[in-house]
Every structure is written in structure tokens, then in C-alpha cells.
Amino acid sequence: MTAPASWRSGPHDRDHARGELPPAARPEGERLRHGLVRTFKDGMSEVRTQRILLLILAVAALHGASTEGFDRLADLHFLSTSGCRRSGAQPVVWFGCSTASG
């Protein structure tokens, strides 16, 4: 009995077998910003051609926008209900204790 091909190959081959592509090397002399812009444009053209990607992007944007208010008000709710105003401690102390306790 022989080992599967993914065991006999190197780590790079295993990543490729799982559908992961190796990072593309930047062409010689290309600036990082140009590479980022090119990647963004390539991604947007792919989103335009496949409607499911546009739907996923729209749902993610709407979800992010809908949770923004909750994220901003959660700190105020914590400060007003935890009693830190009555204790005289600075809000940064309460956030530190909250973060440290998990």
C-alpha cells in the first residue's frame, strides 16, 4: 500500500492540492501600491462577472453597517450600567478590568 500523493509531495504541493494558491511574486520594480491597486481592480472585475460575489459583498456591507451603531453604543451601555460613574474610577480602568477578566 502506498502513501497518498499529498503525503509524498512537499508542503507547497499540499497547499496547491487544497486549492490554495501560492502568493504571487511582485514583478521586479513594481511598487507595493501599484500591486494593491491591480489586485483590487482584478477583484472588482471578478465581482462584476459573478453575481453571487456581488451578493456576498452587498450582504457583508449591509451587515457591517447595521452593527456599527451597536458597536459604538456598547461602550456607553457598559459605562452607564456598570456603576463606574458612582465609583469615581476612570472609564479606562473599567475597560481594562473588563478586558482582563475576559
KAMO-V447908 format. One record per residue. N is the residue number from 0. RES is the residue in one letter. SS is DSSP state (helix for helix, strand for strand, loop for the rest). PSI is psi in whole degrees, 0 to 359 (NA if undefined). OMEGA is omega in whole degrees, -180 to 180 (none if undefined). Layout:
# KAMO-V447908
n: (N,N)
res: (RES,RES)
ss: (SS,SS)
psi: (PSI,PSI)
omega: (OMEGA,OMEGA)
This chain:
# KAMO-V447908
n: (0,1,2,3,4,5,6,7,8,9,10,11,12,13,14,15,16,17,18,19,20,21,22,23,24,25,26,27,28,29,30,31,32,33,34,35,36,37,38,39,40,41,42,43,44,45,46,47,48,49,50,51,52,53,54,55,56,57,58,59,60,61,62,63,64,65,66,67,68,69,70,71,72,73,74,75,76,77,78,79,80,81,82,83,84,85,86,87,88,89,90,91,92,93,94,95,96,97,98,99,100,101)
res: (M,T,A,P,A,S,W,R,S,G,P,H,D,R,D,H,A,R,G,E,L,P,P,A,A,R,P,E,G,E,R,L,R,H,G,L,V,R,T,F,K,D,G,M,S,E,V,R,T,Q,R,I,L,L,L,I,L,A,V,A,A,L,H,G,A,S,T,E,G,F,D,R,L,A,D,L,H,F,L,S,T,S,G,C,R,R,S,G,A,Q,P,V,V,W,F,G,C,S,T,A,S,G)
ss: (loop,loop,loop,loop,helix,helix,helix,helix,loop,loop,helix,helix,helix,helix,helix,helix,helix,loop,loop,loop,loop,loop,loop,loop,loop,loop,loop,loop,loop,loop,loop,helix,helix,helix,helix,helix,helix,helix,helix,helix,helix,helix,helix,helix,helix,helix,helix,helix,helix,loop,helix,helix,helix,helix,helix,helix,helix,helix,helix,helix,helix,helix,helix,helix,helix,helix,helix,helix,helix,helix,helix,helix,helix,helix,helix,helix,helix,helix,helix,helix,helix,helix,loop,helix,helix,helix,helix,loop,loop,loop,helix,helix,helix,helix,helix,helix,helix,helix,helix,helix,helix,loop)
psi: (135,158,150,154,328,337,328,338,171,175,328,320,324,319,319,325,331,2,4,131,145,151,136,137,142,138,150,127,356,135,154,317,319,322,320,318,318,317,318,315,320,318,319,325,327,321,322,329,335,112,329,325,323,320,316,317,319,318,319,320,317,321,316,319,325,333,353,315,319,317,320,323,344,321,316,318,318,315,322,335,348,347,15,334,325,331,342,357,149,147,326,328,318,320,323,317,320,318,320,329,351,NA)
omega: (-178,179,177,-178,-179,177,-176,-177,180,-178,179,180,179,178,-180,180,179,179,179,180,176,179,-180,178,176,176,-178,177,180,179,-179,-179,179,177,178,179,179,178,178,180,177,179,180,177,177,178,180,-177,-179,-174,-179,177,176,178,179,179,179,179,179,179,179,178,179,179,-178,-180,-178,180,178,-180,-179,-177,-179,179,179,178,179,-179,-177,-178,-176,178,-178,179,180,-177,179,179,177,179,-179,177,-179,177,177,178,179,-180,-179,-178,174,none)
